[in-house]
Amino acid sequence: MAVPLRFGQEMNVEISPSGGNRLLWQSYEHDRCWFTAEMEKDDFQITSTNDKQVAQTLQKILLETRKLNPAFLPGEEDTTVTLTADFNLQWGIGSSSSLISNIALWAKADPYILLQRTFGGSGYDIACAQSETALFYTLKEGKPLAQPCSWAPEYSRNLFFVYLGKKMNSRTGMSYFRENAKYTAEDIREISSIGEQWIAAENIEALEELIRRHEAIMSRILQLPTVQEERFPDYPYTIKSMGAWGGDFVLVTGRNEKEVREYFTAKGLETVFSFDGIIRT
């Protein structure tokens, strides 16, 4: 099960009628321009940039996009693309997936195929980038299937999301999983069952039991301690990893918002969101 967030990236494409063969790309975090690149549109050769590594990643995405749609970004007109994120990119909450989603929509290409040819991953975050509601996501014979569902728990006031202060690399996390994870068909069934029970949980105590079960299973599969065991053993309620195990954000349960914020602030973690402050419902 996954949920879309209130945050995202907006893409604006401007085409100059005066002709030309230049692609100018500008990426913003709020009103701060953090990345620029200029390319030739016929082969996406980089002519200038302030970050060569990011520019090469963008170049790869654009080349793969053109393979999916050969008519994408024709020449004979200058094009300026402005991408604006309304969140801190260090949070690691879907900057790559929303980029892929936006480019695919622009190019009328399949975002799931584009993801596989660039960043990799299951594709659930692509489904979230295009959804207005919570959803169940699965791969059936390698094909993505997203099914909308409703999750607006009455106990949402007891749910918080805490940034752990370090952005995790999703590709590194996926590599670790492929190389080290040990799981069975029964583990997959149990994880899926927990997802189904998750949206049916009637109170915070029921959800906390599901979190404990899920974390214990993933701890065994990944052969790593849970983030609560490793970093917050004295926390009185439950903590669940999000995204790459133990990185980026964690889901935290509590009974009092002030108490939750005070606990994590004392640990040096001041980015704490309420459920309604981050989840799109």
CORBELRA-V424911 format. One record per helix or strand of 2 or more residues. SS is the DSSP state (alpha for helix, beta for strand). FROM is the first residue (numbers start at 1). TO is the last residue. If there is no record, write none. Layout:
ss-><SS	SS>
from-><FROM	FROM>
to-><TO	TO>
//
This chain:
ss-><beta	beta	beta	beta	alpha	beta	alpha	alpha	alpha	alpha	beta	beta	alpha	beta	alpha	alpha	alpha	alpha	beta	beta	alpha	beta	alpha>
from-><9	22	32	46	52	79	89	95	111	124	135	143	156	159	170	185	204	227	239	249	257	272	275>
to-><15	29	40	49	68	85	91	107	117	129	140	148	158	163	180	200	222	231	241	253	266	274	278>
//
